[in-house]
Amino acid sequence: MKTNSKAAVMLLVLVTLFFSPVDAATRLTILHTNDTHSRMLPFESKQHGPDCGGIVRRAGLIEHIRSQEGEILLLDAGDILQGTPFYSIFKGEACYRTAKACGYDATTLGNHELDNDLGNLQARLAETGMRLLCCNVLFAGTKRPVFAPYHVFIRNGLKIGVIGSIGNEAWESIDRKIRAPMTHQNQAEAVRATARRIRPHVDLVILLSHAGLEFDEQTAAAVGEIDLLIGGHTHVELAQPKLVANSAEAGACKNSLNGTLVAQAGEWGHFVGRVDLLIEDDGRIASWSGSLIKVTPEFEHLAPASLVQMVSEYDQKLQKIMNEVLGQTPADLDFPKDERKKALLPMGSFIAAGMRDAAGSDICIVNSGAIRTDLKAGELTRGEIYEAVPYDNTVVTFTMTGAAVQKMLDFVAANFGDPDGYQFAGVTGVFNRKTGRAENVMIGNEPLSPTKTYRVSTSSFMANGNIAGDKLFTDPQKIEDSGVFMRDAAEGLLKKLGTLPDYRELPFKLQS
């Protein structure tokens, strides 16, 4: 009996020695998305095929994982808003209410969260209870943050500090007029200061960053206090997180990885990203794994019934508005994503023509980024117009001399594609890239006259100085804001004509 007792004691000692460290470790599952852009219903994807995504299915997938893992942390890296009529009509209410119903713990500030100004965003956050974190946007002239810089969550007994931030380039892409009441701090500096402040008080630090993968990797290398960085803005599908080694100057890294994990989950809710961590009592990460899980129809039945009803009600309201047929186009209005900065395109000509018609102007110029997709030949509905031109930008008209118009067109010739491509209506000619000049310019079937005055329409976004607008519209004699949204201008022209002309004959030729 004594021998058996000794053997039992020895076995217990061995079990304790070999397995106590693992038993002491805590498992944490983090789910993440980014750049979902109001894709609430399933959609067809050029990359991933038909019947992709949808927030009901995403919620079902999240519930499936929650049932397996218990407590999880559900995070988003910005740009939940903008991209479909669900945003254009409901101004963020539908997007945030459904995200909150999925159980999202926090998101951060993407550039499109501010498309309808700060007041709209604050109202939507207040009415839905969505938590938005951002450490590097302050009220102008103060040190007071516009949003909570971070929040500490408790999961499985772990204290997890989650910081939000928006990247320098993403911030610059927001309309200057909307940015005016706020100031933006350099992301890396603000994140470093916040992370170092909270690091001693938490077990894990996570950064939500709407900055783009390249900048995220730089931040991950430079700030050793961050354990996991969940990124957005560049819509990159990282099949699994990247471990980015910390630089020598990065500061204290206590996770034993000697680096920071960087994750990003593509766009539009095709996938839910998953990161699993095993964390020791002393904060070391014993092991980690990560993947992208595709959102498919098989998860739909697992979604909460309340969310299913919520999405259905929003959809029914929307369809009444969006299913109306407005007219037709005999040919595809092409707008390939990889050509928008490089070429004049039929879809661009249509949108510019609508703006010109709405303003009664001589010519129109609009940046390619204001237009989000193409239109296929056949009947066109209001919903298709809204999806193609989702932003609430109005048509603004400048009265300019012919000399100023020539200067504007010369700038485009010299800089087409930087910072954006441009689309035109009412003017023809040749952009000579070698000379940086617009040549053979005709307006209204007459040569451009330097002494005449012309009405030049554009979007309010460009009129506010964005996308080189401050260089294009110099010394105007008069400025008029029509108050007409770009998409309403397109809708008006479509209704007026019934059948669109063939826009494949482009107004300008690019000559290299």
RAWOHU-V715178 format. One record per residue. PHI is phi in degrees with one decimal (999 if undefined). NEAR is the number of other ideal C-beta (glycine too) atoms within 12 Angstrom. Layout:
phi = <PHI,PHI>
near = <NEAR,NEAR>
This chain:
phi = <999,-61.6,-61.3,-64.4,-65.4,-62.6,-62.8,-64.9,-63.3,-61.8,-64.0,-63.7,-62.1,-63.1,-60.8,-62.3,-64.0,-86.5,-115.2,-59.5,-58.9,-70.1,-63.0,-75.2,-74.5,-116.3,-91.0,-134.5,-109.9,-117.2,-109.4,-148.6,-137.8,-161.5,52.3,-75.9,47.8,56.8,-79.8,-84.7,-103.6,-57.5,-145.0,-93.9,-116.5,-63.0,-87.5,-116.2,93.4,-77.4,58.0,-100.9,63.2,102.5,-71.8,-65.7,-66.1,-62.3,-62.6,-62.8,-62.7,-61.8,-64.6,-61.1,-69.0,-60.9,-67.9,-86.4,-104.8,79.5,-69.3,-129.4,-119.8,-114.3,-130.0,-137.7,-102.3,99.4,60.7,-67.4,-91.2,74.6,136.6,-139.0,-60.5,-59.3,-86.1,-57.2,-85.3,-99.8,55.8,103.7,-59.7,-64.4,-64.1,-76.2,-62.0,-71.5,-63.6,-63.6,-67.4,-73.1,99.7,-60.6,-84.2,-165.6,-132.4,-126.0,-84.6,-92.9,-62.1,-80.0,-61.9,-104.1,-61.1,-111.7,75.2,-64.8,-58.9,-63.2,-62.2,-61.7,-65.4,-66.9,-64.9,-66.4,-79.0,-103.1,77.4,-68.8,-94.8,-116.2,-112.0,-161.1,-91.7,-123.6,-124.6,-118.2,-66.9,-56.5,77.6,-134.4,-106.9,-91.9,-69.3,-70.8,-123.8,-60.4,-68.3,-156.5,-146.8,-102.3,-104.4,-111.1,-136.3,52.2,82.2,-90.5,-94.3,-119.5,-87.4,-110.8,-106.8,-113.1,-162.2,-120.9,-73.4,-61.7,-69.0,-60.9,-62.1,-66.0,-82.3,-79.9,-51.3,-56.5,-64.3,-70.5,-71.7,-52.6,-75.9,-129.4,-123.2,-116.5,-91.9,-50.2,-61.2,-59.9,-67.7,-67.4,-65.2,-60.4,-63.9,-68.9,-63.2,-68.8,-71.1,-95.9,-53.2,-66.3,-107.0,-131.9,-89.8,-151.0,-119.4,-118.8,-110.5,-94.7,-128.2,-101.9,-139.6,104.8,-61.0,-60.2,-69.1,-61.5,-65.3,-65.3,-66.0,-60.2,-71.1,-89.4,-119.6,-70.4,-73.1,-86.8,-88.9,-138.7,-114.7,-105.6,-111.5,-155.7,88.5,-98.9,59.6,-86.3,-95.3,-94.3,-57.1,-148.2,-59.4,-99.0,-91.5,-99.5,-64.9,-74.0,-75.6,-62.9,-95.7,-70.9,98.2,-68.3,-122.7,-108.1,-89.2,71.6,-88.2,56.5,-175.7,-122.2,-79.9,-120.5,-128.9,-156.9,-117.2,79.1,-154.5,63.3,77.9,-56.6,-131.0,-110.9,-79.1,-131.1,-128.8,-112.4,-121.2,-115.0,-114.8,-73.7,-60.3,-89.2,92.8,-72.2,-90.2,-71.0,-160.8,-150.3,-153.1,-159.3,-162.4,-107.9,-109.4,-71.1,-85.6,-126.5,-58.8,-62.2,-93.1,-59.2,-69.6,-90.7,-71.1,-58.8,-59.9,-63.9,-69.7,-56.6,-65.6,-61.6,-63.8,-61.4,-65.5,-62.4,-64.1,-62.3,-61.4,-69.0,-63.1,-59.2,-84.3,-89.7,-84.3,-66.6,-81.0,-101.4,169.3,-149.9,-125.4,-74.6,-135.5,-58.3,-98.6,-70.4,-157.0,-60.4,-60.2,-82.7,-114.7,-62.5,-86.0,-108.0,-147.0,-85.1,-135.1,-55.1,-62.7,-64.1,-64.0,-64.2,-63.0,-64.1,-64.1,-63.3,-65.7,-62.9,-65.6,-64.6,-91.9,63.3,-96.1,-79.6,-140.1,-138.3,-131.1,-141.6,-74.2,-61.3,-65.5,-74.6,-113.3,-104.8,-159.3,-97.1,-130.5,-91.0,-57.9,121.1,-68.5,-119.9,-100.9,-61.1,-60.2,-67.8,-65.2,-62.8,-68.7,-74.3,-130.0,-82.9,-80.5,-85.9,-94.7,-93.5,-89.8,-113.8,-122.3,-104.4,-95.0,-135.1,-73.3,-59.3,-64.1,-68.9,-64.7,-60.4,-61.7,-62.1,-68.3,-63.6,-60.5,-61.9,-59.3,-80.3,-130.2,-57.0,96.0,-138.4,-87.1,-155.5,-82.9,-134.4,-124.1,-134.7,-149.0,86.0,-141.6,-129.6,156.2,-129.1,-92.3,-89.2,-68.9,-69.9,-90.0,67.8,-127.5,-92.6,-117.5,53.8,-76.4,-124.1,-128.2,60.1,65.4,-127.5,-60.7,-59.4,-106.6,-64.8,-97.5,-78.1,-107.7,-134.0,-95.1,-118.2,-96.0,-156.3,-87.6,-61.0,-61.8,-70.8,-62.7,-79.1,103.6,-76.0,50.5,68.2,-59.5,-68.1,-98.9,-83.2,-108.8,-95.0,52.0,-71.6,-83.0,-159.7,-131.0,-129.4,-101.7,-70.8,78.0,-89.3,-66.7,-54.6,-66.7,-69.1,-64.9,-64.2,-61.9,-62.1,-66.2,-62.6,-64.7,-64.3,-88.1,79.1,-120.0,-72.3,-72.0,-82.9,-91.4,-74.4,-83.1,-84.3,-70.2,-122.3,-110.0,-93.4,-117.1,-88.1>
near = <7,8,9,10,11,12,13,14,14,14,15,15,14,13,15,15,13,12,14,15,19,18,16,17,27,31,28,36,36,46,42,50,50,47,43,47,41,45,40,44,35,28,30,18,22,16,18,22,14,13,19,26,43,38,48,37,37,49,39,32,39,41,29,26,32,26,15,17,23,15,24,34,40,40,47,51,56,52,48,54,45,38,36,39,37,42,38,38,29,33,28,43,33,38,46,39,31,42,43,32,31,46,32,41,35,41,48,51,50,47,40,41,50,42,37,31,23,28,17,25,40,24,18,32,33,16,18,29,18,37,31,47,43,47,41,41,44,22,18,16,10,12,15,15,27,32,34,26,35,39,30,27,31,19,31,24,18,32,26,38,39,48,49,46,52,49,45,29,23,37,35,20,33,38,33,23,25,30,30,18,24,32,20,35,27,24,42,32,19,35,50,33,25,36,45,26,20,31,33,15,17,31,32,43,46,53,55,57,55,51,48,34,34,22,34,43,34,28,42,44,29,31,41,32,37,48,47,47,55,54,54,50,40,31,30,30,29,33,19,22,38,28,28,34,19,31,20,11,13,29,22,20,33,27,34,22,31,22,28,43,41,44,49,45,45,38,37,38,48,36,38,47,49,38,44,32,38,27,38,25,17,15,29,24,34,24,22,32,22,30,24,29,33,29,42,27,20,15,29,27,17,26,32,24,17,18,32,26,17,31,37,21,21,33,29,16,19,29,19,16,22,28,19,20,19,31,28,22,35,21,22,22,39,29,33,21,22,14,22,30,26,21,28,40,36,36,44,47,43,48,55,46,39,46,49,39,33,36,41,21,38,32,44,46,52,52,40,39,31,46,43,33,32,32,38,22,20,17,22,37,28,30,31,35,42,37,36,36,49,36,38,32,42,32,46,40,39,36,26,34,25,30,21,28,43,32,27,38,39,28,28,46,33,23,24,36,26,19,25,29,35,48,48,48,41,36,42,27,30,27,37,23,23,13,14,19,21,39,24,21,37,24,33,20,11,15,20,34,19,17,13,21,24,38,36,48,46,48,49,40,36,43,38,27,25,33,38,29,35,18,21,39,37,22,19,27,21,18,23,24,23,30,17,31,31,48,39,30,41,49,34,28,37,36,24,18,23,16,19,34,22,18,34,21,13,30,36,36,22,28,18,15>
